[in-house]
Amino acid sequence: MNKGFISVADLAKSLSLSRITIFKKIKGGDITAYKVGRSFIIPTDKLPMKLRVRGEAGFKTLILPKL
């Protein structure tokens, strides 16, 4: 089990999503994150296997890769 962490910017880049979308998922409880100072870090072992996001053509489900 990986005990690493990833930043919001790095997760957004790896999923081709905006940072705003990641922050909304954190606020909504879909992604677990910890606030450190003014930044958030996301434990990679707590990432969901699937993430539902809303795009221009409606909702889509992303299958998250192992990070």
CNS distance restraints for C-alpha pairs under 8 A (distance, minus, plus):
assign (resid   1 and name CA) (resid  45 and name CA) 6.69 0.50 0.50
assign (resid   2 and name CA) (resid  44 and name CA) 6.76 0.50 0.50
assign (resid   2 and name CA) (resid  45 and name CA) 5.76 0.50 0.50
assign (resid   3 and name CA) (resid  43 and name CA) 6.79 0.50 0.50
assign (resid   3 and name CA) (resid  44 and name CA) 6.71 0.50 0.50
assign (resid   3 and name CA) (resid  45 and name CA) 6.17 0.50 0.50
assign (resid   4 and name CA) (resid  43 and name CA) 5.95 0.50 0.50
assign (resid   4 and name CA) (resid  44 and name CA) 5.69 0.50 0.50
assign (resid   4 and name CA) (resid  45 and name CA) 7.35 0.50 0.50
assign (resid   5 and name CA) (resid  41 and name CA) 6.12 0.50 0.50
assign (resid   5 and name CA) (resid  42 and name CA) 5.32 0.50 0.50
assign (resid   5 and name CA) (resid  43 and name CA) 4.35 0.50 0.50
assign (resid   5 and name CA) (resid  44 and name CA) 5.34 0.50 0.50
assign (resid   6 and name CA) (resid  10 and name CA) 6.36 0.50 0.50
assign (resid   6 and name CA) (resid  11 and name CA) 6.48 0.50 0.50
assign (resid   6 and name CA) (resid  41 and name CA) 5.81 0.50 0.50
assign (resid   6 and name CA) (resid  42 and name CA) 5.21 0.50 0.50
assign (resid   6 and name CA) (resid  43 and name CA) 6.43 0.50 0.50
assign (resid   6 and name CA) (resid  44 and name CA) 6.46 0.50 0.50
assign (resid   7 and name CA) (resid  11 and name CA) 6.19 0.50 0.50
assign (resid   7 and name CA) (resid  40 and name CA) 6.60 0.50 0.50
assign (resid   7 and name CA) (resid  41 and name CA) 4.97 0.50 0.50
assign (resid   7 and name CA) (resid  42 and name CA) 6.13 0.50 0.50
assign (resid   8 and name CA) (resid  12 and name CA) 6.05 0.50 0.50
assign (resid   8 and name CA) (resid  19 and name CA) 6.34 0.50 0.50
assign (resid   8 and name CA) (resid  22 and name CA) 6.60 0.50 0.50
assign (resid   8 and name CA) (resid  23 and name CA) 7.54 0.50 0.50
assign (resid   8 and name CA) (resid  40 and name CA) 6.61 0.50 0.50
assign (resid   8 and name CA) (resid  41 and name CA) 6.64 0.50 0.50
assign (resid   8 and name CA) (resid  42 and name CA) 7.10 0.50 0.50
assign (resid   9 and name CA) (resid  13 and name CA) 6.13 0.50 0.50
assign (resid   9 and name CA) (resid  19 and name CA) 5.89 0.50 0.50
assign (resid  10 and name CA) (resid  14 and name CA) 6.12 0.50 0.50
assign (resid  11 and name CA) (resid  15 and name CA) 6.20 0.50 0.50
assign (resid  11 and name CA) (resid  22 and name CA) 7.80 0.50 0.50
assign (resid  12 and name CA) (resid  16 and name CA) 5.82 0.50 0.50
assign (resid  12 and name CA) (resid  17 and name CA) 4.79 0.50 0.50
assign (resid  12 and name CA) (resid  18 and name CA) 5.55 0.50 0.50
assign (resid  12 and name CA) (resid  19 and name CA) 5.48 0.50 0.50
assign (resid  12 and name CA) (resid  21 and name CA) 7.94 0.50 0.50
assign (resid  12 and name CA) (resid  22 and name CA) 6.41 0.50 0.50
assign (resid  13 and name CA) (resid  17 and name CA) 6.34 0.50 0.50
assign (resid  13 and name CA) (resid  18 and name CA) 7.49 0.50 0.50
assign (resid  15 and name CA) (resid  64 and name CA) 7.71 0.50 0.50
assign (resid  17 and name CA) (resid  21 and name CA) 6.53 0.50 0.50
assign (resid  17 and name CA) (resid  22 and name CA) 7.39 0.50 0.50
assign (resid  18 and name CA) (resid  22 and name CA) 6.69 0.50 0.50
assign (resid  19 and name CA) (resid  23 and name CA) 6.22 0.50 0.50
assign (resid  20 and name CA) (resid  24 and name CA) 6.16 0.50 0.50
assign (resid  21 and name CA) (resid  25 and name CA) 6.28 0.50 0.50
assign (resid  21 and name CA) (resid  53 and name CA) 7.99 0.50 0.50
assign (resid  22 and name CA) (resid  26 and name CA) 6.24 0.50 0.50
assign (resid  22 and name CA) (resid  31 and name CA) 7.93 0.50 0.50
assign (resid  23 and name CA) (resid  27 and name CA) 6.13 0.50 0.50
assign (resid  24 and name CA) (resid  28 and name CA) 5.97 0.50 0.50
assign (resid  25 and name CA) (resid  29 and name CA) 6.13 0.50 0.50
assign (resid  25 and name CA) (resid  30 and name CA) 5.07 0.50 0.50
assign (resid  25 and name CA) (resid  31 and name CA) 5.65 0.50 0.50
assign (resid  26 and name CA) (resid  30 and name CA) 5.88 0.50 0.50
assign (resid  26 and name CA) (resid  31 and name CA) 4.75 0.50 0.50
assign (resid  26 and name CA) (resid  32 and name CA) 6.19 0.50 0.50
assign (resid  26 and name CA) (resid  33 and name CA) 6.48 0.50 0.50
assign (resid  30 and name CA) (resid  48 and name CA) 7.62 0.50 0.50
assign (resid  30 and name CA) (resid  51 and name CA) 7.62 0.50 0.50
assign (resid  31 and name CA) (resid  42 and name CA) 7.73 0.50 0.50
assign (resid  31 and name CA) (resid  46 and name CA) 7.63 0.50 0.50
assign (resid  31 and name CA) (resid  47 and name CA) 6.22 0.50 0.50
assign (resid  31 and name CA) (resid  48 and name CA) 6.97 0.50 0.50
assign (resid  32 and name CA) (resid  42 and name CA) 6.27 0.50 0.50
assign (resid  32 and name CA) (resid  43 and name CA) 7.24 0.50 0.50
assign (resid  32 and name CA) (resid  46 and name CA) 6.35 0.50 0.50
assign (resid  32 and name CA) (resid  47 and name CA) 6.96 0.50 0.50
assign (resid  33 and name CA) (resid  40 and name CA) 6.09 0.50 0.50
assign (resid  33 and name CA) (resid  41 and name CA) 5.53 0.50 0.50
assign (resid  33 and name CA) (resid  42 and name CA) 4.44 0.50 0.50
assign (resid  33 and name CA) (resid  43 and name CA) 6.74 0.50 0.50
assign (resid  34 and name CA) (resid  40 and name CA) 5.40 0.50 0.50
assign (resid  34 and name CA) (resid  41 and name CA) 5.38 0.50 0.50
assign (resid  34 and name CA) (resid  42 and name CA) 6.42 0.50 0.50
assign (resid  35 and name CA) (resid  39 and name CA) 5.68 0.50 0.50
assign (resid  35 and name CA) (resid  40 and name CA) 4.38 0.50 0.50
assign (resid  35 and name CA) (resid  41 and name CA) 6.46 0.50 0.50
assign (resid  36 and name CA) (resid  40 and name CA) 5.81 0.50 0.50
assign (resid  36 and name CA) (resid  41 and name CA) 7.06 0.50 0.50
assign (resid  42 and name CA) (resid  46 and name CA) 7.64 0.50 0.50
assign (resid  42 and name CA) (resid  47 and name CA) 7.68 0.50 0.50
assign (resid  43 and name CA) (resid  47 and name CA) 6.92 0.50 0.50
assign (resid  44 and name CA) (resid  67 and name CA) 6.33 0.50 0.50
assign (resid  48 and name CA) (resid  64 and name CA) 7.35 0.50 0.50
assign (resid  49 and name CA) (resid  63 and name CA) 6.08 0.50 0.50
assign (resid  49 and name CA) (resid  64 and name CA) 5.45 0.50 0.50
assign (resid  49 and name CA) (resid  65 and name CA) 7.81 0.50 0.50
assign (resid  50 and name CA) (resid  61 and name CA) 6.47 0.50 0.50
assign (resid  50 and name CA) (resid  62 and name CA) 5.56 0.50 0.50
assign (resid  50 and name CA) (resid  63 and name CA) 4.68 0.50 0.50
assign (resid  50 and name CA) (resid  64 and name CA) 5.80 0.50 0.50
assign (resid  51 and name CA) (resid  61 and name CA) 5.61 0.50 0.50
assign (resid  51 and name CA) (resid  62 and name CA) 5.13 0.50 0.50
assign (resid  51 and name CA) (resid  63 and name CA) 6.62 0.50 0.50
assign (resid  51 and name CA) (resid  64 and name CA) 7.16 0.50 0.50
assign (resid  52 and name CA) (resid  59 and name CA) 6.76 0.50 0.50
assign (resid  52 and name CA) (resid  60 and name CA) 5.76 0.50 0.50
assign (resid  52 and name CA) (resid  61 and name CA) 4.34 0.50 0.50
assign (resid  52 and name CA) (resid  62 and name CA) 6.17 0.50 0.50
assign (resid  53 and name CA) (resid  59 and name CA) 5.61 0.50 0.50
assign (resid  53 and name CA) (resid  60 and name CA) 5.57 0.50 0.50
assign (resid  53 and name CA) (resid  61 and name CA) 6.27 0.50 0.50
assign (resid  53 and name CA) (resid  62 and name CA) 7.44 0.50 0.50
assign (resid  54 and name CA) (resid  58 and name CA) 5.49 0.50 0.50
assign (resid  54 and name CA) (resid  59 and name CA) 4.20 0.50 0.50
assign (resid  54 and name CA) (resid  60 and name CA) 6.21 0.50 0.50
assign (resid  55 and name CA) (resid  59 and name CA) 5.80 0.50 0.50
assign (resid  55 and name CA) (resid  60 and name CA) 6.96 0.50 0.50
